[in-house]
Amino acid sequence: MSTTSSPEFDSALDAWLARCQKVVADHYTSNYPILSIPTLSIERGSKFARIVTDNGTQRSSWAFIALCDSETKGLGVVKQGDIHRCASWKIPSKHSRGNISDDSMGMASISSYGPAYLR
């Protein structure tokens, strides 16, 4: 299990984050023009990157991205680039909502509030 990511993965993650920021900005501009637009940022851990939204007064966990292939008791098999909802501030949800390297570049299940719920 490699905990270091490649430059290609890092650039794909940055591009995905920029697309997500645009979704959030478009939603807030059209629906909440008085409010400031929250910014998304990345906080890297050993296995997951936490995507954090910050509106100037508070921060919250928005999504998790797997940084490496791994297998854990709670989450099962996780592939690099898998997108997970937040179970809490520090814990990703069990099932992946997509991958940043799939056909939709990880945007099929993304809304302005984060990854979609499973249906």
N, CA, C and O atoms as a GROMACS GRO file, in nm:
protein
  476
    1MET      N    1   0.085  -0.118   0.000
    1MET     CA    2   0.000   0.000   0.000
    1MET      C    3   0.089   0.123   0.000
    1MET      O    4   0.170   0.142   0.091
    2SER      N    5   0.073   0.206  -0.101
    2SER     CA    6   0.152   0.327  -0.111
    2SER      C    7   0.074   0.445  -0.056
    2SER      O    8  -0.041   0.467  -0.093
    3THR      N    9   0.136   0.520   0.032
    3THR     CA   10   0.066   0.635   0.091
    3THR      C   11   0.102   0.764   0.018
    3THR      O   12   0.044   0.869   0.047
    4THR      N   13   0.196   0.758  -0.076
    4THR     CA   14   0.228   0.877  -0.153
    4THR      C   15   0.153   0.871  -0.285
    4THR      O   16   0.144   0.764  -0.346
    5SER      N   17   0.100   0.982  -0.328
    5SER     CA   18   0.022   0.984  -0.452
    5SER      C   19   0.109   1.039  -0.565
    5SER      O   20   0.206   1.112  -0.542
    6SER      N   21   0.073   1.002  -0.686
    6SER     CA   22   0.149   1.043  -0.803
    6SER      C   23   0.111   1.186  -0.843
    6SER      O   24   0.005   1.235  -0.804
    7PRO      N   25   0.197   1.252  -0.919
    7PRO     CA   26   0.162   1.387  -0.968
    7PRO      C   27   0.037   1.388  -1.054
    7PRO      O   28  -0.037   1.487  -1.055
    8GLU      N   29   0.012   1.278  -1.128
    8GLU     CA   30  -0.109   1.271  -1.211
    8GLU      C   31  -0.234   1.268  -1.123
    8GLU      O   32  -0.334   1.334  -1.153
    9PHE      N   33  -0.228   1.190  -1.014
    9PHE     CA   34  -0.341   1.184  -0.922
    9PHE      C   35  -0.362   1.319  -0.855
    9PHE      O   36  -0.476   1.364  -0.841
   10ASP      N   37  -0.254   1.384  -0.813
   10ASP     CA   38  -0.265   1.515  -0.748
   10ASP      C   39  -0.329   1.618  -0.840
   10ASP      O   40  -0.411   1.698  -0.796
   11SER      N   41  -0.291   1.616  -0.969
   11SER     CA   42  -0.350   1.713  -1.062
   11SER      C   43  -0.497   1.679  -1.089
   11SER      O   44  -0.579   1.769  -1.106
   12ALA      N   45  -0.531   1.549  -1.094
   12ALA     CA   46  -0.671   1.509  -1.112
   12ALA      C   47  -0.754   1.550  -0.991
   12ALA      O   48  -0.869   1.593  -1.006
   13LEU      N   49  -0.697   1.538  -0.871
   13LEU     CA   50  -0.767   1.580  -0.749
   13LEU      C   51  -0.788   1.730  -0.747
   13LEU      O   52  -0.896   1.777  -0.710
   14ASP      N   53  -0.688   1.806  -0.787
   14ASP     CA   54  -0.701   1.952  -0.793
   14ASP      C   55  -0.806   1.994  -0.896
   14ASP      O   56  -0.885   2.086  -0.871
   15ALA      N   57  -0.807   1.927  -1.012
   15ALA     CA   58  -0.907   1.959  -1.115
   15ALA      C   59  -1.047   1.924  -1.067
   15ALA      O   60  -1.142   1.999  -1.091
   16TRP      N   61  -1.062   1.810  -0.998
   16TRP     CA   62  -1.192   1.772  -0.943
   16TRP      C   63  -1.240   1.874  -0.841
   16TRP      O   64  -1.357   1.912  -0.840
   17LEU      N   65  -1.148   1.918  -0.754
   17LEU     CA   66  -1.185   2.018  -0.653
   17LEU      C   67  -1.228   2.149  -0.718
   17LEU      O   68  -1.322   2.213  -0.670
   18ALA      N   69  -1.163   2.189  -0.826
   18ALA     CA   70  -1.201   2.312  -0.897
   18ALA      C   71  -1.340   2.297  -0.958
   18ALA      O   72  -1.418   2.393  -0.955
   19ARG      N   73  -1.373   2.180  -1.013
   19ARG     CA   74  -1.508   2.159  -1.067
   19ARG      C   75  -1.612   2.162  -0.956
   19ARG      O   76  -1.721   2.218  -0.974
   20CYS      N   77  -1.580   2.103  -0.842
   20CYS     CA   78  -1.673   2.106  -0.728
   20CYS      C   79  -1.693   2.248  -0.677
   20CYS      O   80  -1.805   2.287  -0.643
   21GLN      N   81  -1.585   2.326  -0.672
   21GLN     CA   82  -1.595   2.466  -0.627
   21GLN      C   83  -1.686   2.544  -0.721
   21GLN      O   84  -1.760   2.631  -0.676
   22LYS      N   85  -1.680   2.516  -0.852
   22LYS     CA   86  -1.766   2.584  -0.948
   22LYS      C   87  -1.913   2.547  -0.925
   22LYS      O   88  -2.000   2.634  -0.935
   23VAL      N   89  -1.941   2.420  -0.895
   23VAL     CA   90  -2.079   2.378  -0.865
   23VAL      C   91  -2.132   2.453  -0.743
   23VAL      O   92  -2.245   2.501  -0.744
   24VAL      N   93  -2.050   2.462  -0.638
   24VAL     CA   94  -2.090   2.534  -0.517
   24VAL      C   95  -2.110   2.682  -0.546
   24VAL      O   96  -2.210   2.740  -0.502
   25ALA      N   97  -2.018   2.743  -0.619
   25ALA     CA   98  -2.027   2.886  -0.649
   25ALA      C   99  -2.150   2.917  -0.734
   25ALA      O  100  -2.218   3.016  -0.709
   26ASP      N  101  -2.178   2.835  -0.835
   26ASP     CA  102  -2.296   2.857  -0.919
   26ASP      C  103  -2.425   2.845  -0.837
   26ASP      O  104  -2.517   2.924  -0.856
   27HIS      N  105  -2.431   2.747  -0.747
   27HIS     CA  106  -2.550   2.729  -0.664
   27HIS      C  107  -2.572   2.849  -0.572
   27HIS      O  108  -2.684   2.900  -0.563
   28TYR      N  109  -2.467   2.894  -0.506
   28TYR     CA  110  -2.482   3.006  -0.413
   28TYR      C  111  -2.510   3.136  -0.488
   28TYR      O  112  -2.586   3.220  -0.438
   29THR      N  113  -2.452   3.156  -0.605
   29THR     CA  114  -2.475   3.278  -0.682
   29THR      C  115  -2.620   3.286  -0.729
   29THR      O  116  -2.680   3.394  -0.725
   30SER      N  117  -2.676   3.174  -0.773
   30SER     CA  118  -2.813   3.178  -0.824
   30SER      C  119  -2.919   3.170  -0.714
   30SER      O  120  -3.027   3.226  -0.730
   31ASN      N  121  -2.892   3.102  -0.604
   31ASN     CA  122  -2.994   3.082  -0.500
   31ASN      C  123  -2.976   3.168  -0.375
   31ASN      O  124  -3.075   3.200  -0.309
   32TYR      N  125  -2.854   3.203  -0.342
   32TYR     CA  126  -2.826   3.280  -0.220
   32TYR      C  127  -2.731   3.395  -0.250
   32TYR      O  128  -2.618   3.394  -0.202
   33PRO      N  129  -2.774   3.493  -0.328
   33PRO     CA  130  -2.681   3.599  -0.370
   33PRO      C  131  -2.628   3.686  -0.256
   33PRO      O  132  -2.524   3.750  -0.272
   34ILE      N  133  -2.696   3.688  -0.143
   34ILE     CA  134  -2.651   3.771  -0.030
   34ILE      C  135  -2.539   3.702   0.048
   34ILE      O  136  -2.452   3.769   0.104
   35LEU      N  137  -2.541   3.570   0.052
   35LEU     CA  138  -2.443   3.495   0.130
   35LEU      C  139  -2.308   3.489   0.059
   35LEU      O  140  -2.301   3.494  -0.064
   36SER      N  141  -2.203   3.478   0.138
   36SER     CA  142  -2.072   3.460   0.078
   36SER      C  143  -2.058   3.315   0.032
   36SER      O  144  -2.116   3.224   0.092
   37ILE      N  145  -1.982   3.294  -0.074
   37ILE     CA  146  -1.964   3.161  -0.132
   37ILE      C  147  -1.861   3.085  -0.050
   37ILE      O  148  -1.749   3.133  -0.032
   38PRO      N  149  -1.897   2.967   0.001
   38PRO     CA  150  -1.800   2.888   0.076
   38PRO      C  151  -1.686   2.840  -0.013
   38PRO      O  152  -1.706   2.817  -0.133
   39THR      N  153  -1.569   2.825   0.044
   39THR     CA  154  -1.455   2.775  -0.032
   39THR      C  155  -1.426   2.632   0.011
   39THR      O  156  -1.440   2.596   0.128
   40LEU      N  157  -1.385   2.551  -0.086
   40LEU     CA  158  -1.348   2.413  -0.060
   40LEU      C  159  -1.197   2.403  -0.055
   40LEU      O  160  -1.127   2.466  -0.135
   41SER      N  161  -1.146   2.324   0.037
   41SER     CA  162  -1.002   2.302   0.047
   41SER      C  163  -0.975   2.156   0.083
   41SER      O  164  -1.065   2.083   0.123
   42ILE      N  165  -0.850   2.116   0.067
   42ILE     CA  166  -0.810   1.977   0.091
   42ILE      C  167  -0.724   1.969   0.216
   42ILE      O  168  -0.630   2.047   0.232
   43GLU      N  169  -0.756   1.875   0.304
   43GLU     CA  170  -0.671   1.842   0.418
   43GLU      C  171  -0.632   1.695   0.402
   43GLU      O  172  -0.717   1.607   0.411
   44ARG      N  173  -0.504   1.670   0.378
   44ARG     CA  174  -0.457   1.534   0.351
   44ARG      C  175  -0.427   1.459   0.479
   44ARG      O  176  -0.368   1.512   0.573
   45GLY      N  177  -0.468   1.332   0.480
   45GLY     CA  178  -0.433   1.240   0.586
   45GLY      C  179  -0.347   1.130   0.527
   45GLY      O  180  -0.290   1.146   0.419
   46SER      N  181  -0.336   1.019   0.597
   46SER     CA  182  -0.253   0.910   0.545
   46SER      C  183  -0.326   0.828   0.438
   46SER      O  184  -0.263   0.784   0.342
   47LYS      N  185  -0.457   0.806   0.455
   47LYS     CA  186  -0.533   0.727   0.358
   47LYS      C  187  -0.639   0.807   0.284
   47LYS      O  188  -0.675   0.772   0.171
   48PHE      N  189  -0.688   0.913   0.345
   48PHE     CA  190  -0.796   0.991   0.285
   48PHE      C  191  -0.761   1.139   0.288
   48PHE      O  192  -0.690   1.187   0.376
   49ALA      N  193  -0.814   1.211   0.190
   49ALA     CA  194  -0.809   1.357   0.190
   49ALA      C  195  -0.949   1.404   0.228
   49ALA      O  196  -1.048   1.363   0.167
   50ARG      N  197  -0.957   1.490   0.328
   50ARG     CA  198  -1.085   1.547   0.369
   50ARG      C  199  -1.105   1.675   0.290
   50ARG      O  200  -1.017   1.761   0.287
   51ILE      N  201  -1.220   1.688   0.226
   51ILE     CA  202  -1.257   1.812   0.158
   51ILE      C  203  -1.339   1.892   0.258
   51ILE      O  204  -1.442   1.847   0.307
   52VAL      N  205  -1.292   2.013   0.287
   52VAL     CA  206  -1.352   2.098   0.390
   52VAL      C  207  -1.413   2.220   0.323
   52VAL      O  208  -1.352   2.282   0.236
   53THR      N  209  -1.533   2.255   0.366
   53THR     CA  210  -1.596   2.378   0.320
   53THR      C  211  -1.586   2.482   0.432
   53THR      O  212  -1.608   2.452   0.549
   54ASP      N  213  -1.553   2.604   0.393
   54ASP     CA  214  -1.532   2.713   0.489
   54ASP      C  215  -1.608   2.835   0.439
   54ASP      O  216  -1.582   2.884   0.329
   55ASN      N  217  -1.703   2.884   0.520
   55ASN     CA  218  -1.780   3.003   0.481
   55ASN      C  219  -1.734   3.129   0.553
   55ASN      O  220  -1.802   3.232   0.548
   56GLY      N  221  -1.619   3.123   0.620
   56GLY     CA  222  -1.566   3.239   0.689
   56GLY      C  223  -1.588   3.235   0.839
   56GLY      O  224  -1.508   3.290   0.915
   57THR      N  225  -1.697   3.171   0.883
   57THR     CA  226  -1.725   3.163   1.026
   57THR      C  227  -1.719   3.021   1.078
   57THR      O  228  -1.694   2.999   1.196
   58GLN      N  229  -1.743   2.924   0.991
   58GLN     CA  230  -1.739   2.785   1.035
   58GLN      C  231  -1.687   2.695   0.924
   58GLN      O  232  -1.698   2.726   0.805
   59ARG      N  233  -1.630   2.584   0.966
   59ARG     CA  234  -1.578   2.485   0.872
   59ARG      C  235  -1.653   2.354   0.892
   59ARG      O  236  -1.688   2.319   1.005
   60SER      N  237  -1.676   2.282   0.784
   60SER     CA  238  -1.739   2.151   0.796
   60SER      C  239  -1.680   2.057   0.692
   60SER      O  240  -1.628   2.099   0.589
   61SER      N  241  -1.690   1.930   0.722
   61SER     CA  242  -1.641   1.827   0.632
   61SER      C  243  -1.742   1.812   0.519
   61SER      O  244  -1.862   1.804   0.543
   62TRP      N  245  -1.693   1.808   0.394
   62TRP     CA  246  -1.779   1.807   0.276
   62TRP      C  247  -1.774   1.672   0.205
   62TRP      O  248  -1.877   1.624   0.158
   63ALA      N  249  -1.656   1.610   0.197
   63ALA     CA  250  -1.638   1.481   0.130
   63ALA      C  251  -1.503   1.423   0.170
   63ALA      O  252  -1.420   1.491   0.230
   64PHE      N  253  -1.481   1.298   0.134
   64PHE     CA  254  -1.352   1.232   0.152
   64PHE      C  255  -1.310   1.170   0.020
   64PHE      O  256  -1.394   1.116  -0.053
   65ILE      N  257  -1.181   1.176  -0.012
   65ILE     CA  258  -1.124   1.114  -0.132
   65ILE      C  259  -1.016   1.018  -0.086
   65ILE      O  260  -0.929   1.054  -0.007
   66ALA      N  261  -1.020   0.893  -0.136
   66ALA     CA  262  -0.919   0.794  -0.102
   66ALA      C  263  -0.788   0.829  -0.172
   66ALA      O  264  -0.786   0.850  -0.293
   67LEU      N  265  -0.680   0.836  -0.096
   67LEU     CA  266  -0.549   0.870  -0.152
   67LEU      C  267  -0.472   0.747  -0.200
   67LEU      O  268  -0.376   0.761  -0.277
   68CYS      N  269  -0.511   0.629  -0.156
   68CYS     CA  270  -0.441   0.508  -0.197
   68CYS      C  271  -0.538   0.390  -0.193
   68CYS      O  272  -0.644   0.398  -0.130
   69ASP      N  273  -0.500   0.282  -0.260
   69ASP     CA  274  -0.578   0.159  -0.252
   69ASP      C  275  -0.557   0.099  -0.113
   69ASP      O  276  -0.444   0.092  -0.064
   70SER      N  277  -0.665   0.057  -0.051
   70SER     CA  278  -0.653  -0.003   0.081
   70SER      C  279  -0.774  -0.091   0.109
   70SER      O  280  -0.872  -0.090   0.035
   71GLU      N  281  -0.764  -0.166   0.216
   71GLU     CA  282  -0.876  -0.246   0.263
   71GLU      C  283  -0.883  -0.232   0.414
   71GLU      O  284  -0.785  -0.256   0.484
   72THR      N  285  -0.999  -0.192   0.462
   72THR     CA  286  -1.018  -0.176   0.607
   72THR      C  287  -1.140  -0.257   0.650
   72THR      O  288  -1.223  -0.294   0.568
   73LYS      N  289  -1.148  -0.282   0.778
   73LYS     CA  290  -1.259  -0.360   0.831
   73LYS      C  291  -1.391  -0.285   0.813
   73LYS      O  292  -1.492  -0.346   0.776
   74GLY      N  293  -1.392  -0.156   0.837
   74GLY     CA  294  -1.516  -0.079   0.831
   74GLY      C  295  -1.561  -0.040   0.692
   74GLY      O  296  -1.680  -0.036   0.664
   75LEU      N  297  -1.465  -0.011   0.603
   75LEU     CA  298  -1.500   0.039   0.470
   75LEU      C  299  -1.488  -0.066   0.360
   75LEU      O  300  -1.542  -0.046   0.251
   76GLY      N  301  -1.420  -0.175   0.385
   76GLY     CA  302  -1.398  -0.275   0.281
   76GLY      C  303  -1.286  -0.232   0.188
   76GLY      O  304  -1.192  -0.165   0.231
   77VAL      N  305  -1.296  -0.269   0.062
   77VAL     CA  306  -1.193  -0.237  -0.037
   77VAL      C  307  -1.217  -0.095  -0.088
   77VAL      O  308  -1.327  -0.060  -0.130
   78VAL      N  309  -1.112  -0.014  -0.084
   78VAL     CA  310  -1.119   0.125  -0.128
   78VAL      C  311  -1.012   0.145  -0.235
   78VAL      O  312  -0.896   0.108  -0.215
   79LYS      N  313  -1.051   0.202  -0.349
   79LYS     CA  314  -0.957   0.231  -0.458
   79LYS      C  315  -0.915   0.377  -0.453
   79LYS      O  316  -0.990   0.463  -0.406
   80GLN      N  317  -0.796   0.405  -0.503
   80GLN     CA  318  -0.746   0.543  -0.507
   80GLN      C  319  -0.841   0.629  -0.589
   80GLN      O  320  -0.878   0.592  -0.701
   81GLY      N  321  -0.882   0.743  -0.535
   81GLY     CA  322  -0.972   0.835  -0.603
   81GLY      C  323  -1.118   0.817  -0.570
   81GLY      O  324  -1.201   0.895  -0.617
   82ASP      N  325  -1.153   0.715  -0.491
   82ASP     CA  326  -1.293   0.695  -0.454
   82ASP      C  327  -1.345   0.814  -0.374
   82ASP      O  328  -1.276   0.868  -0.287
   83ILE      N  329  -1.468   0.854  -0.404
   83ILE     CA  330  -1.533   0.968  -0.338
   83ILE      C  331  -1.631   0.912  -0.235
   83ILE      O  332  -1.714   0.827  -0.267
   84HIS      N  333  -1.621   0.959  -0.112
   84HIS     CA  334  -1.709   0.914  -0.004
   84HIS      C  335  -1.778   1.034   0.060
   84HIS      O  336  -1.720   1.142   0.072
   85ARG      N  337  -1.904   1.012   0.101
   85ARG     CA  338  -1.972   1.111   0.186
   85ARG      C  339  -1.906   1.111   0.322
   85ARG      O  340  -1.823   1.025   0.352
   86CYS      N  341  -1.942   1.206   0.403
   86CYS     CA  342  -1.889   1.214   0.539
   86CYS      C  343  -1.984   1.144   0.635
   86CYS      O  344  -2.103   1.174   0.639
   87ALA      N  345  -1.930   1.051   0.713
   87ALA     CA  346  -2.008   0.993   0.822
   87ALA      C  347  -1.998   1.084   0.944
   87ALA      O  348  -2.092   1.095   1.022
   88SER      N  349  -1.883   1.151   0.958
   88SER     CA  350  -1.861   1.250   1.062
   88SER      C  351  -1.746   1.338   1.015
   88SER      O  352  -1.702   1.327   0.901
   89TRP      N  353  -1.698   1.425   1.102
   89TRP     CA  354  -1.587   1.514   1.067
   89TRP      C  355  -1.464   1.434   1.024
   89TRP      O  356  -1.393   1.475   0.931
   90LYS      N  357  -1.437   1.322   1.090
   90LYS     CA  358  -1.315   1.246   1.065
   90LYS      C  359  -1.334   1.116   0.990
   90LYS      O  360  -1.236   1.054   0.949
   91ILE      N  361  -1.456   1.071   0.970
   91ILE     CA  362  -1.480   0.938   0.917
   91ILE      C  363  -1.559   0.943   0.786
   91ILE      O  364  -1.664   1.006   0.780
   92PRO      N  365  -1.508   0.877   0.680
   92PRO     CA  366  -1.585   0.867   0.556
   92PRO      C  367  -1.695   0.762   0.568
   92PRO      O  368  -1.687   0.672   0.651
   93SER      N  369  -1.797   0.775   0.485
   93SER     CA  370  -1.905   0.676   0.484
   93SER      C  371  -1.855   0.546   0.422
   93SER      O  372  -1.746   0.542   0.363
   94LYS      N  373  -1.934   0.442   0.435
   94LYS     CA  374  -1.889   0.309   0.396
   94LYS      C  375  -1.877   0.290   0.245
   94LYS      O  376  -1.780   0.229   0.200
   95HIS      N  377  -1.971   0.339   0.168
   95HIS     CA  378  -1.975   0.310   0.025
   95HIS      C  379  -1.929   0.429  -0.059
   95HIS      O  380  -1.959   0.544  -0.027
   96SER      N  381  -1.856   0.399  -0.165
   96SER     CA  382  -1.807   0.502  -0.256
   96SER      C  383  -1.922   0.560  -0.338
   96SER      O  384  -2.017   0.489  -0.372
   97ARG      N  385  -1.914   0.690  -0.368
   97ARG     CA  386  -2.014   0.757  -0.452
   97ARG      C  387  -1.962   0.783  -0.592
   97ARG      O  388  -2.030   0.848  -0.672
   98GLY      N  389  -1.845   0.734  -0.624
   98GLY     CA  390  -1.785   0.755  -0.755
   98GLY      C  391  -1.634   0.760  -0.740
   98GLY      O  392  -1.580   0.731  -0.634
   99ASN      N  393  -1.566   0.795  -0.849
   99ASN     CA  394  -1.421   0.804  -0.848
   99ASN      C  395  -1.382   0.923  -0.933
   99ASN      O  396  -1.446   0.952  -1.034
  100ILE      N  397  -1.277   0.993  -0.893
  100ILE     CA  398  -1.238   1.113  -0.967
  100ILE      C  399  -1.180   1.081  -1.104
  100ILE      O  400  -1.161   1.171  -1.186
  101SER      N  401  -1.153   0.952  -1.132
  101SER     CA  402  -1.101   0.915  -1.264
  101SER      C  403  -1.202   0.836  -1.346
  101SER      O  404  -1.163   0.775  -1.446
  102ASP      N  405  -1.331   0.834  -1.308
  102ASP     CA  406  -1.430   0.763  -1.389
  102ASP      C  407  -1.472   0.849  -1.509
  102ASP      O  408  -1.417   0.957  -1.530
  103ASP      N  409  -1.569   0.801  -1.587
  103ASP     CA  410  -1.609   0.870  -1.710
  103ASP      C  411  -1.659   1.012  -1.686
  103ASP      O  412  -1.635   1.100  -1.767
  104SER      N  413  -1.729   1.034  -1.574
  104SER     CA  414  -1.782   1.168  -1.544
  104SER      C  415  -1.683   1.251  -1.464
  104SER      O  416  -1.716   1.361  -1.420
  105MET      N  417  -1.563   1.200  -1.444
  105MET     CA  418  -1.457   1.265  -1.366
  105MET      C  419  -1.504   1.295  -1.224
  105MET      O  420  -1.466   1.396  -1.165
  106GLY      N  421  -1.586   1.207  -1.170
  106GLY     CA  422  -1.630   1.219  -1.032
  106GLY      C  423  -1.745   1.314  -1.009
  106GLY      O  424  -1.781   1.338  -0.894
  107MET      N  425  -1.803   1.370  -1.114
  107MET     CA  426  -1.906   1.471  -1.096
  107MET      C  427  -2.049   1.417  -1.106
  107MET      O  428  -2.144   1.492  -1.086
  108ALA      N  429  -2.067   1.289  -1.136
  108ALA     CA  430  -2.201   1.233  -1.154
  108ALA      C  431  -2.284   1.238  -1.026
  108ALA      O  432  -2.406   1.254  -1.032
  109SER      N  433  -2.220   1.226  -0.911
  109SER     CA  434  -2.296   1.223  -0.785
  109SER      C  435  -2.269   1.344  -0.697
  109SER      O  436  -2.298   1.340  -0.577
  110ILE      N  437  -2.215   1.451  -0.752
  110ILE     CA  438  -2.179   1.569  -0.674
  110ILE      C  439  -2.287   1.675  -0.687
  110ILE      O  440  -2.332   1.706  -0.798
  111SER      N  441  -2.328   1.732  -0.573
  111SER     CA  442  -2.415   1.848  -0.572
  111SER      C  443  -2.345   1.958  -0.495
  111SER      O  444  -2.232   1.941  -0.452
  112SER      N  445  -2.410   2.069  -0.477
  112SER     CA  446  -2.348   2.180  -0.405
  112SER      C  447  -2.330   2.148  -0.256
  112SER      O  448  -2.258   2.218  -0.186
  113TYR      N  449  -2.397   2.043  -0.209
  113TYR     CA  450  -2.388   2.005  -0.069
  113TYR      C  451  -2.297   1.885  -0.046
  113TYR      O  452  -2.286   1.838   0.068
  114GLY      N  453  -2.234   1.834  -0.149
  114GLY     CA  454  -2.141   1.722  -0.136
  114GLY      C  455  -2.188   1.603  -0.217
  114GLY      O  456  -2.280   1.615  -0.298
  115PRO      N  457  -2.124   1.487  -0.197
  115PRO     CA  458  -2.164   1.365  -0.267
  115PRO      C  459  -2.307   1.324  -0.232
  115PRO      O  460  -2.354   1.349  -0.121
  116ALA      N  461  -2.375   1.262  -0.327
  116ALA     CA  462  -2.514   1.224  -0.309
  116ALA      C  463  -2.529   1.106  -0.214
  116ALA      O  464  -2.435   1.030  -0.193
  117TYR      N  465  -2.646   1.093  -0.158
  117TYR     CA  466  -2.682   0.976  -0.080
  117TYR      C  467  -2.699   0.858  -0.175
  117TYR      O  468  -2.728   0.879  -0.293
  118LEU      N  469  -2.681   0.736  -0.126
  118LEU     CA  470  -2.710   0.618  -0.206
  118LEU      C  471  -2.860   0.600  -0.213
  118LEU      O  472  -2.931   0.628  -0.116
  119ARG      N  473  -2.908   0.554  -0.325
  119ARG     CA  474  -3.053   0.531  -0.341
  119ARG      C  475  -3.081   0.386  -0.360
  119ARG      O  476  -3.196   0.347  -0.375
   0.00000   0.00000   0.00000
